[in-house]
Every structure is written in structure tokens, then in C-alpha cells.
């Protein structure tokens, strides 16, 4: 009798044990089936597009499933490590585009082979990337594609992406003049080279500045600088700026606003503004961590360089110390970084919430998103009346 009971109990244990194994296997199987839908953000290398690169790293960390910091940074670059983003567990992956444009296109197209990839954000001003976007749309129309800035014409690229967000250079030009007048400028001095004038985006801003100056009764003076495509040319241009700025202050007084066509001029212009007390409503490269800190002698730690509110406070304090408060202006955070991060957030939301192109192309949606996510006032408008999914962004200005 006891042998029968023991045999019966053993059979029960065996059944329970097997059931337990099946439950474990089922859970493992379910876990394998739980696929993370990935969004890839592609940028240039760190030394070619620092803001976009850092923005991509921020997004990888924010959407990571663990708290480990991605070590592929400028520090690793200095140590000579390969500059290719590590894939951490999460829904956002960062890749660096090869320098060769054909290879860059191939790398983007190759992403379509991974069925878990549901979104691609292209954050580069490099021309020639349209073929990759066309192939992605043809091979995998289910993949969400978002561009954070692009040199392509709206009519050409809008057909092949869900959304493109770019800076509104014309609106920025108007805002710079308006703010400069508010700060007391009676004359607007604009420095550029022939090469600068050949750049469509820069020229659009310049044309709007000139037009707005006329409308606001602000005298517009354009000064041609030496070309600065080489290191020697850059040195010659900066020397020219130093000398000519002093002449302009002597001629027109301190109530002038000075703007250069590119960020190569920003530091010289701001340094001289501190010394000569003229107005800089905004530097060419709209970013609180560029131009101002170097010109003002503000040393930023790696941590502080990402805390834009703190950086803006530091600039305001330094402006007060130097006796130039309310003569300098800028924007709350780097525009190129904001464009990239915003594009990634939107791509993730499109994937996770099945949002349509129409949903994310609505200026009201974009403005609300920027406000809720970053606490920044932004205005979005269509590049032209015929195209909804190419939106131009202007962010609020601040006065130091």
C-alpha cells in the first residue's frame, strides 16, 4: 500500500514539475516575442556636428532600458576609440554616418532589413541623402522617417518622409532685427563673405534682415569680409573683423547691432561687444553654449554644458558684471540640438502611438509638444502652402 502511495506521489511531482517547466518555457517564449520597436537616429561624427551628436546620445540614454551611460563620447574619441555608437538596450539607437555619401546612403538603406526598426531620424545637413530615404519608403513604407534639418528642397523631400523640421531662417532674420531695435539699435551691421552669400539658408536670413531693417527704419550696412575657407583665410577674416568693428563703432556709435554670417565670427563679435558696448541681439549660431562662454571667459564643465538654464544664468551674470546687460540676446538652448531631440521624440511617439503624418504635421501639435517637453515657446509654420509635412521652427528669444 505504501509503495502505491509513494508511486502516486512521485507521479504527481513529475506532472507538477513538467508543468512548471512548461510555464517557464512559455514565459521565456513570450519574452522572446516581446520585440522592442527601434528608432534609429543618424548623425555626422562628433567633430563635424557636435550638437546633433550629443542630442542623439541624450535620446539613447533617455529611452534606454538601463541606467548605464553610453560611453561613446568625445572622451572616447580623444582616446582614439572607434567612433561608432554602442547599441544599448532600449528603443533608440544612434549611428554615425560614414564620410562617403554613397556609403552613408547604403548604411541607411541597410537598416530596412531589420524588421524591428520602425523609425529613422536623419539629423544631418549633408546633401545627397535623398536616395536612401526614397529606398526606405519603397522597401519599408511602415518605417517612420523624420528629418531634423536638410539641404533638400521641400518639394523634393516631402514625398519621401513623414516629417521634416528645419529652422526658419527668414523668421529668425526678422526676429533678430526686431529684438535689436528693442535693445536700442539704430544701425544694423552685417558681415559676410561671397561664399556665405552663396549659401541659400544664410542668404534667406540676410535678405529678411535687410527687408526688416527697411520696414523698422533701421539703417542696414553690409560689409564683405575676406574669404575664410582655409585656416589662413579664417585668421585674416578675424583680423579684418577686429579692425572694422572698431571703425564702425567710431562712425555710428554704440547703438549698432552686429551680426556675422557664420559662427566663425561669433566669438570675435561678442568679445568686442563686451569691450565696446554695442548690441548683439543674437549670434549667428543660436546656442547659449557657443560664442558667449568663450568670449566671456566662462568655463563650462561637461555637466554644465548640458544645463542650458544654468548657462543662460551664467551669461546674464557675466553681462551684468561687464556692464552690458540688456545689450545681448540669444535663445534658450541650441537650435540644432533641439531639432534633433524633438525629431526623435516625435518619431518614437509615431511608432508607439500609431500617429499619422497628418497628426505630427500640425503646427499646434508641434508647438504644444515643444512647450510640454522643453518649456520653450516655439512657432512652427509650413515651408509653403502646398506642403504640410515640411515645418519651419522659430524658438523664443531671450535677453541677457
LUMMI-455959 format. One record per residue: z, y, x of N, C-alpha, C in turn; residue number from 1. Coordinates in steps of 0.02 Angstrom, whole numbers, plus 50000, padded with zeros to 5 digits. Layout:
<rs>
R:n.w:n.v:n.u:ca.w:ca.v:ca.u:c.w:c.v:c.u:k
R:Z:Y:X:Z:Y:X:Z:Y:X:NUM
...
</rs>
This chain:
<rs>
R:n.w:n.v:n.u:ca.w:ca.v:ca.u:c.w:c.v:c.u:k
R:50000:49939:50042:50000:50000:50000:50000:50063:50043:1
R:50045:50060:50094:50050:50119:50138:49985:50130:50176:2
R:49950:50074:50193:49886:50081:50228:49834:50115:50184:3
R:49835:50099:50120:49788:50130:50072:49800:50205:50066:4
R:49866:50222:50064:49884:50293:50057:49862:50332:50118:5
R:49874:50302:50176:49854:50335:50240:49778:50344:50242:6
R:49741:50292:50221:49668:50296:50221:49643:50349:50173:7
R:49676:50352:50115:49658:50403:50065:49669:50474:50091:8
R:49727:50484:50123:49744:50550:50151:49695:50570:50206:9
R:49676:50521:50246:49629:50535:50301:49561:50556:50272:10
R:49541:50524:50218:49477:50542:50188:49478:50612:50159:11
R:49536:50631:50131:49544:50700:50105:49539:50750:50162:12
R:49574:50735:50217:49573:50780:50276:49502:50788:50302:13
R:49465:50732:50301:49396:50734:50327:49352:50778:50283:14
R:49361:50771:50217:49322:50811:50170:49338:50885:50178:15
R:49405:50900:50182:49427:50969:50190:49401:50998:50255:16
R:49406:50956:50307:49383:50979:50373:49309:50994:50373:17
R:49270:50950:50342:49198:50961:50338:49181:51024:50297:18
R:49219:51033:50242:49208:51092:50200:49223:51155:50240:19
R:49279:51151:50279:49297:51209:50321:49243:51225:50370:20
R:49214:51173:50400:49159:51184:50448:49099:51216:50414:21
R:49086:51191:50352:49029:51220:50315:49040:51293:50299:22
R:49103:51311:50283:49119:51381:50267:49109:51425:50328:23
R:49131:51399:50387:49123:51436:50449:49049:51445:50465:24
R:49012:51390:50456:48940:51393:50470:48905:51442:50423:25
R:48928:51440:50358:48898:51486:50309:48911:51559:50328:26
R:48973:51573:50351:48990:51641:50371:48949:51663:50431:27
R:48940:51616:50479:48900:51631:50538:48828:51645:50517:28
R:48804:51604:50470:48736:51612:50447:48726:51679:50412:29
R:48778:51698:50371:48774:51762:50336:48775:51820:50385:30
R:48816:51811:50438:48821:51865:50488:48754:51875:50523:31
R:48720:51818:50536:48655:51822:50569:48604:51857:50524:32
R:48612:51846:50458:48565:51876:50411:48576:51951:50403:33
R:48638:51974:50419:48653:52045:50413:48620:52084:50470:34
R:48562:52109:50458:48525:52145:50510:48539:52220:50507:35
R:48549:52248:50565:48558:52320:50569:48489:52352:50571:36
R:48475:52394:50522:48411:52429:50521:48414:52485:50572:37
R:48369:52483:50620:48373:52528:50677:48328:52589:50669:38
R:48352:52644:50697:48312:52705:50703:48308:52721:50778:39
R:48248:52729:50803:48236:52744:50874:48220:52817:50882:40
R:48254:52850:50930:48238:52920:50946:48209:52921:51016:41
R:48148:52948:51023:48113:52950:51087:48111:53021:51114:42
R:48132:53030:51176:48132:53096:51208:48100:53092:51277:43
R:48091:53150:51307:48072:53152:51377:48133:53137:51419:44
R:48124:53131:51485:48179:53119:51531:48227:53178:51532:45
R:48287:53167:51556:48340:53217:51558:48317:53281:51592:46
R:48284:53274:51650:48265:53334:51689:48206:53372:51659:47
R:48175:53344:51608:48118:53378:51576:48137:53407:51507:48
R:48186:53378:51475:48206:53402:51408:48280:53386:51398:49
R:48322:53423:51431:48394:53408:51431:48424:53409:51361:50
R:48407:53460:51321:48439:53467:51255:48421:53409:51209:51
R:48357:53390:51208:48335:53335:51167:48367:53269:51190:52
R:48370:53261:51256:48400:53201:51286:48473:53195:51266:53
R:48511:53250:51274:48582:53250:51256:48591:53238:51181:54
R:48548:53268:51141:48552:53258:51068:48544:53184:51051:55
R:48496:53152:51084:48485:53080:51071:48546:53040:51089:56
R:48577:53056:51146:48638:53021:51167:48695:53032:51117:57
R:48700:53094:51091:48751:53108:51041:48742:53065:50979:58
R:48680:53055:50959:48665:53015:50900:48678:52941:50911:59
R:48662:52917:50970:48677:52847:50987:48752:52835:50981:60
R:48791:52881:51009:48864:52874:51007:48891:52880:50936:61
R:48864:52928:50898:48889:52938:50830:48877:52878:50785:62
R:48819:52846:50793:48802:52789:50750:48817:52722:50782:63
R:48852:52723:50839:48869:52661:50873:48924:52624:50834:64
R:48923:52557:50839:48973:52516:50805:49035:52506:50848:65
R:49033:52531:50910:49092:52528:50952:49107:52597:50979:66
R:49161:52605:51012:49183:52670:51037:49166:52681:51110:67
R:49126:52635:51139:49110:52642:51209:49059:52697:51218:68
R:49070:52739:51267:49024:52794:51279:48965:52769:51318:69
R:48905:52789:51299:48845:52770:51336:48847:52802:51404:70
R:48840:52761:51456:48847:52786:51524:48781:52811:51553:71
R:48727:52805:51515:48663:52827:51541:48657:52902:51534:72
R:48683:52939:51581:48687:53011:51577:48661:53042:51640:73
R:48668:53109:51645:48646:53144:51704:48684:53120:51765:74
R:48747:53098:51756:48786:53074:51812:48754:53011:51841:75
R:48731:52966:51797:48698:52906:51820:48632:52923:51855:76
R:48599:52973:51828:48536:52994:51856:48545:53017:51929:77
R:48601:53054:51940:48615:53079:52007:48629:53021:52054:78
R:48656:52966:52027:48673:52909:52069:48611:52865:52081:79
R:48555:52886:52053:48493:52850:52065:48481:52790:52021:80
R:48520:52784:51967:48511:52728:51922:48449:52739:51879:81
R:48421:52683:51857:48360:52687:51817:48374:52726:51753:82
R:48331:52772:51738:48341:52815:51679:48308:52785:51619:83
R:48339:52734:51592:48316:52703:51530:48377:52690:51488:84
R:48375:52712:51425:48434:52709:51383:48458:52637:51373:85
R:48523:52627:51377:48552:52563:51362:48556:52556:51286:86
R:48545:52495:51262:48549:52484:51190:48620:52463:51172:87
R:48657:52508:51142:48724:52491:51119:48719:52468:51047:88
R:48769:52430:51025:48767:52403:50957:48774:52459:50907:89
R:48724:52468:50866:48726:52521:50816:48657:52531:50786:90
R:48650:52581:50744:48587:52590:50708:48539:52638:50742:91
R:48561:52675:50793:48517:52722:50828:48509:52701:50901:92
R:48447:52699:50923:48431:52680:50993:48391:52737:51024:93
R:48406:52752:51086:48370:52805:51122:48324:52774:51174:94
R:48262:52796:51176:48216:52776:51229:48187:52838:51263:95
R:48171:52831:51327:48141:52885:51365:48066:52871:51372:96
R:48025:52920:51356:47953:52911:51359:47928:52911:51432:97
R:47882:52866:51449:47852:52867:51516:47815:52932:51527:98
R:47808:52952:51589:47774:53015:51605:47700:53013:51586:99
R:47669:52955:51593:47599:52946:51574:47593:52944:51498:100
R:47552:52988:51470:47547:52993:51396:47519:52930:51364:101
R:47471:52897:51396:47444:52834:51369:47499:52781:51365:102
R:47540:52777:51418:47595:52729:51419:47647:52748:51367:103
R:47658:52813:51358:47706:52836:51308:47685:52816:51238:104
R:47620:52823:51223:47593:52801:51159:47602:52726:51148:105
R:47589:52688:51201:47596:52614:51196:47668:52595:51182:106
R:47714:52631:51214:47785:52615:51205:47807:52628:51133:107
R:47782:52682:51104:47799:52697:51034:47769:52644:50987:108
R:47706:52627:50998:47671:52578:50955:47705:52510:50959:109
R:47728:52492:51018:47761:52427:51029:47823:52419:50985:110
R:47854:52475:50968:47914:52473:50926:47900:52441:50858:111
R:47838:52446:50835:47821:52420:50769:47826:52344:50765:112
R:47830:52310:50823:47835:52237:50824:47906:52213:50807:113
R:47954:52257:50813:48023:52240:50796:48034:52253:50722:114
R:48043:52200:50683:48048:52208:50610:48113:52244:50589:115
R:48162:52247:50635:48225:52281:50618:48219:52357:50625:116
R:48168:52380:50660:48158:52452:50668:48128:52480:50605:117
R:48164:52528:50575:48142:52557:50512:48132:52632:50517:118
R:48147:52661:50575:48137:52733:50583:48122:52751:50655:119
R:48078:52800:50665:48062:52826:50731:48064:52902:50729:120
R:48103:52931:50774:48106:53004:50781:48075:53022:50848:121
R:48023:53062:50846:47989:53084:50907:48010:53155:50922:122
R:48049:53163:50976:48076:53229:50994:48046:53252:51060:123
R:47986:53277:51057:47951:53300:51117:47898:53351:51099:124
R:47887:53398:51144:47834:53447:51136:47770:53426:51171:125
R:47770:53364:51196:47712:53340:51233:47651:53331:51188:126
R:47593:53359:51207:47533:53346:51167:47507:53276:51179:127
R:47467:53250:51132:47435:53185:51141:47473:53126:51114:128
R:47526:53138:51073:47564:53082:51046:47543:53063:50975:129
R:47495:53097:50948:47472:53084:50880:47443:53013:50871:130
R:47405:52986:50920:47379:52918:50912:47433:52866:50898:131
R:47491:52873:50930:47545:52825:50918:47570:52829:50846:132
R:47577:52890:50821:47601:52899:50753:47551:52871:50702:133
R:47487:52879:50717:47435:52851:50673:47440:52775:50670:134
R:47448:52744:50729:47451:52671:50731:47515:52644:50697:135
R:47569:52679:50705:47631:52659:50672:47622:52660:50596:136
R:47592:52714:50571:47581:52720:50499:47534:52665:50474:137
R:47484:52647:50514:47436:52596:50493:47466:52525:50497:138
R:47504:52512:50550:47532:52445:50561:47595:52434:50520:139
R:47638:52484:50516:47703:52478:50482:47716:52539:50438:140
R:47684:52543:50381:47695:52601:50338:47766:52606:50312:141
R:47806:52552:50320:47876:52553:50298:47921:52589:50347:142
R:47896:52603:50408:47937:52639:50457:47938:52714:50443:143
R:47997:52741:50438:48006:52814:50429:47990:52848:50495:144
R:47949:52900:50493:47932:52938:50554:47948:53012:50544:145
R:47987:53038:50592:48007:53108:50590:47993:53139:50659:146
R:47964:53199:50659:47953:53235:50722:47999:53295:50727:147
R:48033:53300:50783:48076:53358:50796:48037:53402:50845:148
R:47999:53448:50818:47954:53491:50856:47892:53452:50878:149
R:47837:53486:50880:47774:53454:50900:47722:53508:50916:150
R:47678:53496:50964:47625:53545:50978:47565:53535:50932:151
R:47566:53482:50891:47508:53467:50848:47505:53516:50789:152
R:47445:53528:50765:47435:53572:50707:47462:53537:50644:153
R:47494:53575:50601:47523:53545:50540:47474:53502:50501:154
R:47413:53525:50493:47363:53488:50454:47346:53420:50485:155
R:47350:53416:50551:47332:53354:50586:47389:53303:50584:156
R:47450:53326:50592:47506:53279:50599:47539:53260:50533:157
R:47536:53304:50484:47573:53293:50421:47552:53230:50384:158
R:47489:53210:50394:47463:53150:50360:47496:53086:50387:159
R:47521:53090:50450:47543:53028:50484:47619:53024:50493:160
R:47656:53072:50468:47729:53070:50474:47761:53084:50406:161
R:47823:53064:50399:47859:53080:50338:47883:53152:50338:162
R:47904:53175:50398:47930:53243:50403:47923:53269:50474:163
R:47908:53333:50479:47908:53366:50544:47949:53430:50536:164
R:47997:53440:50582:48037:53502:50582:48025:53538:50647:165
R:48010:53602:50644:47997:53641:50704:48030:53709:50697:166
R:48033:53746:50752:48061:53814:50749:48010:53862:50719:167
R:48035:53909:50682:47992:53959:50650:47988:54019:50698:168
R:47939:54016:50743:47935:54067:50796:47920:54137:50767:169
R:47881:54140:50715:47866:54205:50685:47929:54236:50655:170
R:47966:54196:50618:48028:54220:50586:48080:54240:50639:171
R:48082:54200:50693:48128:54217:50748:48110:54285:50778:172
R:48046:54296:50787:48023:54360:50814:48044:54418:50771:173
R:48038:54410:50706:48058:54463:50659:48134:54474:50662:174
R:48171:54418:50664:48245:54423:50666:48271:54457:50729:175
R:48238:54444:50785:48260:54475:50848:48253:54551:50845:176
R:48197:54573:50818:48186:54646:50812:48236:54676:50763:177
R:48247:54644:50706:48293:54669:50656:48364:54675:50683:178
R:48385:54623:50719:48452:54625:50749:48457:54676:50805:179
R:48405:54681:50845:48406:54730:50900:48413:54802:50872:180
R:48380:54815:50816:48385:54881:50785:48456:54892:50758:181
R:48484:54839:50729:48553:54842:50703:48602:54857:50760:182
R:48587:54832:50819:48631:54843:50877:48618:54910:50912:183
R:48567:54946:50887:48555:55014:50913:48492:55025:50953:184
R:48448:54974:50955:48387:54981:50995:48337:55028:50963:185
R:48310:55073:51003:48256:55117:50981:48189:55097:51012:186
R:48193:55057:51066:48133:55034:51101:48141:54960:51116:187
R:48086:54923:51110:48087:54851:51123:48040:54837:51182:188
R:48069:54811:51237:48030:54795:51297:48018:54720:51299:189
R:47955:54700:51303:47937:54629:51303:47900:54611:51366:190
R:47927:54563:51405:47896:54541:51467:47862:54473:51457:191
R:47801:54467:51482:47765:54403:51479:47710:54402:51531:192
R:47687:54343:51548:47630:54334:51593:47569:54315:51552:193
R:47511:54312:51585:47449:54292:51550:47455:54220:51524:194
R:47488:54178:51563:47497:54108:51543:47541:54104:51481:195
R:47592:54146:51477:47636:54147:51418:47596:54165:51356:196
R:47552:54213:51362:47512:54236:51305:47462:54183:51281:197
R:47448:54135:51324:47401:54081:51306:47436:54026:51266:198
R:47503:54028:51265:47542:53979:51227:47546:54001:51154:199
R:47523:53960:51109:47517:53979:51038:47584:53997:51007:200
R:47636:53957:51020:47702:53970:50990:47731:54035:51016:201
R:47727:54044:51082:47753:54106:51113:47715:54166:51087:202
R:47649:54158:51080:47608:54214:51057:47622:54231:50984:203
R:47636:54180:50944:47654:54193:50874:47717:54236:50869:204
R:47766:54218:50911:47828:54257:50911:47815:54328:50935:205
R:47775:54335:50987:47759:54401:51015:47724:54444:50963:206
R:47676:54415:50927:47639:54453:50877:47685:54477:50820:207
R:47732:54433:50801:47778:54452:50747:47827:54506:50771:208
R:47846:54503:50834:47890:54555:50863:47854:54623:50860:209
R:47791:54623:50882:47752:54685:50882:47744:54713:50812:210
R:47729:54669:50764:47720:54690:50695:47784:54717:50665:211
R:47840:54683:50679:47904:54704:50651:47928:54770:50682:212
R:47914:54777:50747:47932:54841:50780:47898:54900:50744:213
R:47835:54889:50727:47797:54942:50692:47828:54956:50624:214
R:47845:54902:50588:47875:54910:50521:47944:54942:50524:215
R:47981:54929:50577:48050:54954:50584:48055:55019:50623:216
R:47996:55045:50642:47994:55108:50680:48032:55102:50747:217
R:48022:55045:50779:48049:55033:50846:47990:55032:50895:218
R:47994:55071:50947:47939:55076:50995:47931:55009:51032:219
R:47871:54982:51033:47858:54918:51066:47820:54929:51132:220
R:47848:54904:51186:47816:54911:51252:47809:54841:51283:221
R:47749:54823:51298:47735:54758:51328:47720:54765:51402:222
R:47753:54724:51442:47744:54727:51515:47720:54659:51540:223
R:47666:54660:51578:47638:54598:51606:47671:54583:51673:224
R:47698:54524:51679:47731:54504:51741:47683:54463:51785:225
R:47699:54454:51849:47660:54408:51890:47665:54337:51862:226
R:47615:54296:51875:47617:54226:51854:47674:54191:51890:227
R:47705:54142:51857:47762:54108:51888:47759:54032:51877:228
R:47700:54006:51889:47690:53933:51882:47714:53894:51943:229
R:47724:53929:51999:47749:53898:52060:47817:53927:52076:230
R:47852:53897:52124:47918:53922:52144:47912:53993:52173:231
R:47860:54004:52213:47850:54071:52242:47833:54120:52186:232
R:47791:54098:52140:47774:54142:52084:47835:54160:52042:233
R:47880:54111:52033:47941:54123:51995:47985:54174:52031:234
R:47990:54167:52097:48030:54213:52137:48001:54284:52133:235
R:47934:54289:52137:47900:54354:52133:47911:54386:52064:236
R:47907:54344:52012:47916:54369:51944:47987:54396:51934:237
R:48036:54360:51959:48106:54382:51950:48121:54445:51990:238
R:48091:54452:52048:48098:54513:52088:48067:54572:52051:239
R:48008:54559:52021:47974:54610:51981:48018:54632:51922:240
R:48048:54584:51889:48093:54599:51832:48151:54644:51853:241
R:48184:54626:51907:48241:54665:51933:48221:54739:51941:242
R:48165:54750:51972:48143:54818:51987:48119:54854:51924:243
R:48081:54819:51882:48051:54853:51824:48103:54868:51770:244
R:48152:54824:51761:48204:54836:51711:48241:54901:51726:245
R:48257:54913:51790:48291:54975:51809:48248:55036:51792:246
R:48183:55029:51804:48137:55084:51788:48136:55098:51713:247
R:48136:55045:51673:48134:55054:51600:48198:55086:51574:248
R:48255:55068:51603:48318:55099:51583:48319:55173:51603:249
R:48294:55187:51662:48290:55257:51685:48244:55298:51639:250
R:48190:55266:51615:48141:55302:51575:48162:55309:51501:251
R:48191:55254:51471:48204:55253:51399:48278:55253:51381:252
R:48322:55248:51431:48394:55247:51417:48419:55178:51400:253
R:48481:55173:51379:48514:55109:51367:48499:55079:51298:254
R:48474:55119:51253:48461:55094:51185:48393:55059:51181:255
R:48385:55011:51225:48324:54971:51226:48344:54897:51221:256
R:48301:54858:51189:48312:54785:51188:48260:54754:51235:257
R:48283:54708:51276:48237:54675:51323:48234:54600:51308:258
R:48174:54574:51305:48162:54503:51294:48106:54478:51339:259
R:48116:54420:51368:48064:54388:51408:48031:54333:51369:260
R:47969:54316:51388:47932:54265:51351:47958:54195:51361:261
R:47994:54183:51418:48018:54115:51431:48088:54115:51460:262
R:48119:54056:51461:48188:54051:51485:48195:54064:51560:263
R:48139:54065:51597:48141:54082:51668:48163:54155:51679:264
R:48158:54195:51627:48176:54266:51631:48246:54281:51604:265
R:48275:54234:51567:48337:54247:51530:48395:54270:51574:266
R:48409:54232:51627:48468:54247:51667:48464:54316:51699:267
R:48404:54334:51726:48394:54399:51757:48406:54455:51706:268
R:48378:54445:51646:48383:54496:51593:48456:54505:51571:269
R:48492:54451:51563:48562:54455:51541:48606:54485:51596:270
R:48596:54465:51658:48635:54493:51714:48627:54569:51717:271
R:48566:54591:51710:48553:54663:51713:48580:54699:51651:272
R:48582:54664:51594:48610:54695:51534:48685:54709:51544:273
R:48719:54662:51576:48790:54672:51590:48801:54732:51635:274
R:48757:54740:51683:48763:54796:51731:48740:54862:51701:275
R:48684:54861:51663:48653:54923:51640:48668:54939:51567:276
R:48698:54891:51531:48723:54901:51462:48668:54911:51410:277
R:48609:54883:51421:48558:54884:51368:48569:54825:51321:278
R:48525:54816:51273:48534:54766:51219:48492:54702:51232:279
R:48523:54645:51219:48487:54581:51218:48506:54547:51152:280
R:48465:54557:51101:48481:54529:51035:48478:54453:51036:281
R:48435:54425:51079:48430:54353:51086:48390:54338:51149:282
R:48410:54287:51185:48370:54267:51243:48310:54226:51221:283
R:48263:54214:51266:48202:54178:51247:48217:54107:51225:284
R:48262:54075:51262:48282:54007:51243:48346:54012:51203:285
R:48342:54006:51136:48401:54016:51094:48453:53961:51102:286
R:48502:53974:51145:48554:53925:51159:48613:53959:51192:287
R:48675:53947:51168:48733:53979:51199:48750:53951:51268:288
R:48724:53892:51284:48741:53862:51349:48689:53876:51402:289
R:48637:53913:51385:48585:53931:51434:48582:54007:51440:290
R:48574:54030:51500:48566:54102:51511:48633:54138:51516:291
R:48670:54140:51461:48733:54177:51458:48786:54152:51508:292
R:48804:54088:51507:48856:54065:51553:48841:54080:51626:293
R:48780:54065:51648:48761:54076:51718:48762:54151:51735:294
R:48735:54191:51690:48732:54264:51703:48801:54296:51702:295
R:48847:54267:51664:48914:54296:51657:48966:54264:51703:296
R:48945:54214:51740:48992:54180:51784:49041:54135:51747:297
R:49020:54109:51690:49062:54063:51651:49048:53992:51673:298
R:49099:53958:51697:49091:53888:51718:49110:53842:51661:299
R:49062:53800:51642:49073:53754:51586:49083:53683:51611:300
R:49137:53651:51587:49146:53580:51602:49097:53541:51559:301
R:49088:53478:51575:49042:53436:51537:49063:53434:51463:302
R:49130:53431:51452:49155:53428:51384:49143:53494:51347:303
R:49156:53550:51381:49147:53616:51350:49074:53631:51335:304
R:49029:53603:51375:48958:53617:51366:48931:53590:51300:305
R:48970:53545:51268:48951:53519:51203:48992:53549:51146:306
R:49041:53592:51164:49082:53626:51114:49056:53697:51106:307
R:49006:53705:51063:48969:53768:51059:49012:53825:51030:308
R:49057:53809:50986:49101:53860:50958:49144:53889:51014:309
R:49170:53847:51057:49210:53870:51114:49169:53911:51162:310
R:49107:53889:51176:49063:53925:51221:49048:53995:51194:311
R:49034:53999:51130:49021:54065:51099:49081:54111:51104:312
R:49141:54083:51096:49202:54123:51104:49210:54148:51175:313
R:49192:54105:51223:49197:54124:51294:49148:54180:51310:314
R:49088:54177:51281:49038:54229:51293:49062:54296:51263:315
R:49090:54292:51202:49116:54353:51169:49172:54385:51210:316
R:49217:54343:51237:49272:54368:51278:49246:54402:51341:317
R:49196:54371:51372:49167:54399:51434:49130:54463:51419:318
R:49095:54466:51361:49060:54528:51342:49110:54584:51332:319
R:49166:54569:51301:49219:54619:51291:49246:54643:51358:320
R:49258:54595:51402:49284:54611:51469:49237:54656:51508:321
R:49171:54645:51499:49121:54683:51535:49101:54748:51500:322
R:49131:54761:51442:49116:54822:51406:49047:54823:51373:323
R:49025:54764:51351:48958:54761:51320:48961:54724:51253:324
R:49018:54725:51220:49023:54695:51153:48975:54729:51105:325
R:48948:54690:51058:48902:54714:51007:48836:54740:51037:326
R:48819:54716:51097:48754:54732:51127:48716:54668:51144:327
R:48748:54611:51132:48719:54546:51147:48719:54502:51085:328
R:48668:54460:51078:48664:54415:51020:48637:54348:51040:329
R:48641:54301:50994:48615:54234:51007:48617:54191:50944:330
R:48623:54126:50954:48627:54078:50898:48687:54032:50909:331
R:48713:54001:50856:48774:53961:50862:48770:53900:50908:332
R:48711:53868:50911:48702:53809:50953:48629:53804:50975:333
R:48614:53764:51026:48545:53759:51050:48498:53735:50995:334
R:48445:53773:50984:48399:53757:50929:48366:53689:50939:335
R:48344:53674:51001:48310:53610:51014:48356:53551:51004:336
R:48420:53559:51021:48469:53506:51010:48480:53495:50935:337
R:48486:53550:50898:48495:53546:50826:48436:53512:50792:338
R:48376:53531:50813:48315:53500:50784:48316:53424:50792:339
R:48334:53402:50853:48333:53330:50868:48387:53293:50828:340
R:48448:53319:50830:48502:53285:50793:48489:53284:50718:341
R:48467:53340:50692:48452:53344:50621:48399:53293:50601:342
R:48347:53287:50642:48293:53240:50628:48318:53168:50627:343
R:48363:53151:50673:48391:53083:50674:48434:53070:50613:344
R:48477:53117:50596:48519:53110:50536:48476:53098:50474:345
R:48423:53137:50468:48379:53131:50410:48343:53064:50409:346
R:48320:53042:50467:48286:52976:50471:48333:52920:50451:347
R:48395:52923:50475:48445:52872:50457:48458:52873:50382:348
R:48465:52933:50354:48478:52939:50282:48418:52913:50241:349
R:48358:52925:50265:48299:52899:50230:48299:52823:50229:350
R:48317:52793:50286:48319:52720:50291:48375:52691:50248:351
R:48435:52719:50253:48493:52690:50219:48493:52704:50144:352
R:48466:52760:50124:48470:52779:50053:48402:52778:50018:353
R:48351:52752:50053:48284:52748:50025:48258:52815:49999:354
R:48271:52868:50037:48246:52933:50018:48171:52937:50030:355
R:48136:52975:49990:48064:52981:49997:48045:53043:50039:356
R:47982:53046:50055:47956:53104:50091:47968:53167:50051:357
R:47959:53162:49986:47970:53221:49942:48043:53243:49944:358
R:48088:53195:49946:48160:53212:49948:48177:53255:50008:359
R:48155:53232:50067:48176:53265:50129:48133:53326:50147:360
R:48078:53336:50111:48035:53394:50124:48055:53454:50082:361
R:48108:53447:50044:48133:53501:50001:48176:53548:50044:362
R:48157:53612:50050:48197:53659:50089:48270:53662:50068:363
R:48283:53656:50003:48353:53657:49978:48393:53599:50007:364
R:48362:53541:50009:48395:53481:50037:48410:53493:50111:365
R:48361:53519:50149:48369:53530:50221:48422:53583:50236:366
R:48421:53636:50198:48471:53690:50208:48541:53666:50192:367
R:48549:53629:50139:48614:53602:50121:48638:53552:50173:368
R:48592:53511:50198:48608:53461:50249:48634:53495:50313:369
R:48599:53547:50336:48618:53583:50397:48686:53616:50388:370
R:48698:53643:50329:48761:53677:50315:48819:53628:50314:371
R:48809:53571:50280:48863:53522:50273:48877:53486:50339:372
R:48825:53472:50377:48833:53433:50439:48857:53476:50497:373
R:48833:53539:50501:48847:53580:50560:48882:53646:50544:374
R:48888:53662:50480:48919:53726:50462:48877:53785:50483:375
R:48811:53774:50487:48764:53826:50510:48718:53847:50453:376
R:48709:53911:50446:48660:53936:50397:48590:53930:50426:377
R:48546:53897:50390:48477:53888:50413:48430:53899:50354:378
R:48371:53924:50371:48319:53934:50320:48260:53891:50339:379
R:48235:53853:50290:48176:53811:50301:48120:53834:50255:380
R:48060:53835:50281:48002:53851:50240:47941:53813:50264:381
R:47895:53802:50218:47834:53764:50235:47792:53801:50286:382
R:47759:53762:50330:47715:53791:50381:47656:53826:50347:383
R:47633:53798:50292:47584:53831:50249:47590:53805:50178:384
R:47558:53836:50132:47567:53820:50061:47542:53750:50043:385
R:47495:53723:50081:47465:53658:50064:47506:53599:50089:386
R:47551:53610:50137:47586:53555:50169:47662:53562:50159:387
R:47691:53513:50125:47763:53515:50111:47805:53485:50167:388
R:47778:53433:50201:47820:53394:50247:47818:53420:50319:389
R:47794:53481:50329:47800:53515:50394:47841:53578:50383:390
R:47906:53573:50400:47953:53627:50385:47972:53666:50448:391
R:47974:53732:50442:47992:53776:50497:48064:53801:50487:392
R:48104:53797:50540:48175:53813:50535:48193:53877:50572:393
R:48235:53917:50541:48265:53976:50572:48340:53971:50561:394
R:48379:53976:50615:48452:53973:50607:48483:54042:50614:395
R:48543:54049:50586:48577:54113:50584:48590:54140:50655:396
R:48593:54206:50660:48608:54238:50724:48682:54257:50727:397
R:48707:54265:50788:48775:54287:50798:48775:54345:50847:398
R:48826:54387:50844:48834:54444:50889:48896:54434:50932:399
R:48888:54444:50996:48944:54435:51043:48982:54501:51053:400
</rs>
